[in-house]
Amino acid sequence: MSSFAQSTIENAKPYYFYLQMHPFAWASSKEWRGDVCIDSYDPYIICDDNNEKMTFSGPMQIVNYLSKVGWEFVNFENVNGHFYYIFRKLVTKDEDAKLDMNLLTADEIKKAKKK
């Protein structure tokens, strides 16, 4: 897998922030969701404004969604039949990476449903 690094010594200087997306489909289903790794091992799930998991018709619809919210496609990897897409976004602070997206962990989705 390719690797890129950048210096973040100057906080105001833009730098690339990277995201790994793994498209996931339920068995015998045409509904896909995107699991996203940004800053931890626990993946985030792309959700709508109601904190429901967004579903897509296929992996390319997820790729197009990420492009619409400011992410640039970098690379694609097929590791033993598991597909991973690498994206990057130019930011000035890490928090800006999640702008325009509602990313929640599975635990956060459960908590939101209980409210």
Short mmCIF file of the C-alpha atoms (twelve columns), coordinates in Angstrom:
data_MODEL
# 
_entry.id   MODEL 
# 
loop_
_atom_site.group_PDB 
_atom_site.id 
_atom_site.type_symbol 
_atom_site.label_atom_id 
_atom_site.label_alt_id 
_atom_site.label_comp_id 
_atom_site.label_asym_id 
_atom_site.label_seq_id 
_atom_site.Cartn_x 
_atom_site.Cartn_y 
_atom_site.Cartn_z 
_atom_site.pdbx_PDB_model_num 
ATOM 1   C CA . MET A 1   0.000   0.000   0.000  1 
ATOM 2   C CA . SER A 2   1.307   3.467   -0.850 1 
ATOM 3   C CA . SER A 3   2.263   5.844   1.933  1 
ATOM 4   C CA . PHE A 4   2.452   9.645   2.029  1 
ATOM 5   C CA . ALA A 5   3.584   11.925  4.851  1 
ATOM 6   C CA . GLN A 6   3.548   15.628  5.506  1 
ATOM 7   C CA . SER A 7   4.847   18.052  8.095  1 
ATOM 8   C CA . THR A 8   2.272   19.809  10.254 1 
ATOM 9   C CA . ILE A 9   4.687   22.069  12.119 1 
ATOM 10  C CA . GLU A 10  3.029   25.198  10.711 1 
ATOM 11  C CA . ASN A 11  -0.632  24.870  11.797 1 
ATOM 12  C CA . ALA A 12  -1.971  27.419  9.285  1 
ATOM 13  C CA . LYS A 13  -0.255  25.802  6.305  1 
ATOM 14  C CA . PRO A 14  -2.587  23.487  4.304  1 
ATOM 15  C CA . TYR A 15  -1.727  19.801  4.261  1 
ATOM 16  C CA . TYR A 16  -3.314  16.621  2.965  1 
ATOM 17  C CA . PHE A 17  -5.428  14.554  5.346  1 
ATOM 18  C CA . TYR A 18  -6.025  10.941  4.239  1 
ATOM 19  C CA . LEU A 19  -9.051  8.681   4.475  1 
ATOM 20  C CA . GLN A 20  -9.419  4.970   3.746  1 
ATOM 21  C CA . MET A 21  -12.855 3.824   2.569  1 
ATOM 22  C CA . HIS A 22  -13.971 0.205   2.530  1 
ATOM 23  C CA . PRO A 23  -17.260 -0.380  0.677  1 
ATOM 24  C CA . PHE A 24  -19.444 -2.949  2.410  1 
ATOM 25  C CA . ALA A 25  -22.516 -4.776  1.085  1 
ATOM 26  C CA . TRP A 26  -24.860 -7.064  2.964  1 
ATOM 27  C CA . ALA A 27  -25.067 -10.619 1.613  1 
ATOM 28  C CA . SER A 28  -27.462 -10.900 -1.344 1 
ATOM 29  C CA . SER A 29  -28.324 -7.219  -1.050 1 
ATOM 30  C CA . LYS A 30  -27.957 -4.325  -3.437 1 
ATOM 31  C CA . GLU A 31  -27.449 -1.884  -0.562 1 
ATOM 32  C CA . TRP A 32  -23.919 -0.741  0.137  1 
ATOM 33  C CA . ARG A 33  -22.471 1.407   2.883  1 
ATOM 34  C CA . GLY A 34  -19.085 3.024   3.258  1 
ATOM 35  C CA . ASP A 35  -16.902 2.296   6.266  1 
ATOM 36  C CA . VAL A 36  -14.309 5.033   6.667  1 
ATOM 37  C CA . CYS A 37  -11.049 5.010   8.613  1 
ATOM 38  C CA . ILE A 38  -9.703  8.460   9.433  1 
ATOM 39  C CA . ASP A 39  -8.139  8.706   12.874 1 
ATOM 40  C CA . SER A 40  -8.643  5.408   14.673 1 
ATOM 41  C CA . TYR A 41  -9.018  1.687   14.171 1 
ATOM 42  C CA . ASP A 42  -12.769 1.853   14.850 1 
ATOM 43  C CA . PRO A 43  -14.284 2.681   11.449 1 
ATOM 44  C CA . TYR A 44  -16.787 5.443   10.938 1 
ATOM 45  C CA . ILE A 45  -19.972 4.842   8.970  1 
ATOM 46  C CA . ILE A 46  -21.270 7.475   6.556  1 
ATOM 47  C CA . CYS A 47  -24.633 8.631   7.966  1 
ATOM 48  C CA . ASP A 48  -27.364 11.035  6.917  1 
ATOM 49  C CA . ASP A 49  -28.581 14.035  8.928  1 
ATOM 50  C CA . ASN A 50  -30.864 11.734  10.990 1 
ATOM 51  C CA . ASN A 51  -27.864 9.602   12.095 1 
ATOM 52  C CA . GLU A 52  -29.052 6.686   9.921  1 
ATOM 53  C CA . LYS A 53  -26.538 4.683   7.902  1 
ATOM 54  C CA . MET A 54  -26.502 5.980   4.343  1 
ATOM 55  C CA . THR A 55  -26.966 3.278   1.737  1 
ATOM 56  C CA . PHE A 56  -25.605 3.389   -1.773 1 
ATOM 57  C CA . SER A 57  -26.266 1.341   -4.910 1 
ATOM 58  C CA . GLY A 58  -22.596 0.375   -5.273 1 
ATOM 59  C CA . PRO A 59  -18.992 1.310   -4.507 1 
ATOM 60  C CA . MET A 60  -18.768 3.977   -7.216 1 
ATOM 61  C CA . GLN A 61  -21.745 5.820   -5.741 1 
ATOM 62  C CA . ILE A 62  -19.763 6.018   -2.469 1 
ATOM 63  C CA . VAL A 63  -16.690 7.247   -4.368 1 
ATOM 64  C CA . ASN A 64  -18.808 9.943   -6.062 1 
ATOM 65  C CA . TYR A 65  -20.309 10.976  -2.704 1 
ATOM 66  C CA . LEU A 66  -16.849 11.437  -1.168 1 
ATOM 67  C CA . SER A 67  -15.787 13.466  -4.199 1 
ATOM 68  C CA . LYS A 68  -18.841 15.731  -3.804 1 
ATOM 69  C CA . VAL A 69  -17.922 16.511  -0.181 1 
ATOM 70  C CA . GLY A 70  -14.358 17.500  -1.045 1 
ATOM 71  C CA . TRP A 71  -12.304 14.304  -1.024 1 
ATOM 72  C CA . GLU A 72  -9.869  13.558  -3.867 1 
ATOM 73  C CA . PHE A 73  -9.363  9.940   -5.001 1 
ATOM 74  C CA . VAL A 74  -5.734  8.831   -4.620 1 
ATOM 75  C CA . ASN A 75  -5.461  5.049   -4.887 1 
ATOM 76  C CA . PHE A 76  -7.350  1.757   -4.973 1 
ATOM 77  C CA . GLU A 77  -6.187  -1.524  -3.435 1 
ATOM 78  C CA . ASN A 78  -7.601  -5.056  -3.730 1 
ATOM 79  C CA . VAL A 79  -6.278  -7.064  -0.794 1 
ATOM 80  C CA . ASN A 80  -7.452  -10.674 -0.915 1 
ATOM 81  C CA . GLY A 81  -10.799 -9.663  -2.403 1 
ATOM 82  C CA . HIS A 82  -11.315 -6.748  -0.003 1 
ATOM 83  C CA . PHE A 83  -11.429 -3.365  -1.707 1 
ATOM 84  C CA . TYR A 84  -9.951  -0.219  -0.190 1 
ATOM 85  C CA . TYR A 85  -10.073 3.279   -1.634 1 
ATOM 86  C CA . ILE A 86  -7.677  5.990   -0.478 1 
ATOM 87  C CA . PHE A 87  -8.774  9.643   -0.591 1 
ATOM 88  C CA . ARG A 88  -7.199  12.885  0.534  1 
ATOM 89  C CA . LYS A 89  -8.449  16.359  1.393  1 
ATOM 90  C CA . LEU A 90  -6.520  19.601  1.749  1 
ATOM 91  C CA . VAL A 91  -7.098  20.988  5.269  1 
ATOM 92  C CA . THR A 92  -5.505  23.422  7.716  1 
ATOM 93  C CA . LYS A 93  -6.552  21.424  10.811 1 
ATOM 94  C CA . ASP A 94  -7.587  17.797  11.315 1 
ATOM 95  C CA . GLU A 95  -11.147 18.693  12.335 1 
ATOM 96  C CA . ASP A 96  -11.783 20.130  8.853  1 
ATOM 97  C CA . ALA A 97  -11.528 16.635  7.362  1 
ATOM 98  C CA . LYS A 98  -14.996 15.699  8.642  1 
ATOM 99  C CA . LEU A 99  -16.721 18.882  7.456  1 
ATOM 100 C CA . ASP A 100 -19.771 18.279  5.229  1 
ATOM 101 C CA . MET A 101 -20.010 14.658  6.398  1 
ATOM 102 C CA . ASN A 102 -21.805 12.926  9.253  1 
ATOM 103 C CA . LEU A 103 -19.428 10.143  10.298 1 
ATOM 104 C CA . LEU A 104 -20.421 8.006   13.272 1 
ATOM 105 C CA . THR A 105 -19.074 4.828   14.819 1 
ATOM 106 C CA . ALA A 106 -21.458 1.897   15.355 1 
ATOM 107 C CA . ASP A 107 -21.599 2.791   19.079 1 
ATOM 108 C CA . GLU A 108 -22.453 6.421   18.313 1 
ATOM 109 C CA . ILE A 109 -25.294 5.297   16.016 1 
ATOM 110 C CA . LYS A 110 -26.711 3.086   18.795 1 
ATOM 111 C CA . LYS A 111 -26.539 5.971   21.298 1 
ATOM 112 C CA . ALA A 112 -28.247 8.340   18.840 1 
ATOM 113 C CA . LYS A 113 -31.110 5.858   18.313 1 
ATOM 114 C CA . LYS A 114 -31.714 5.598   22.080 1 
ATOM 115 C CA . LYS A 115 -32.334 9.355   22.345 1 
# 
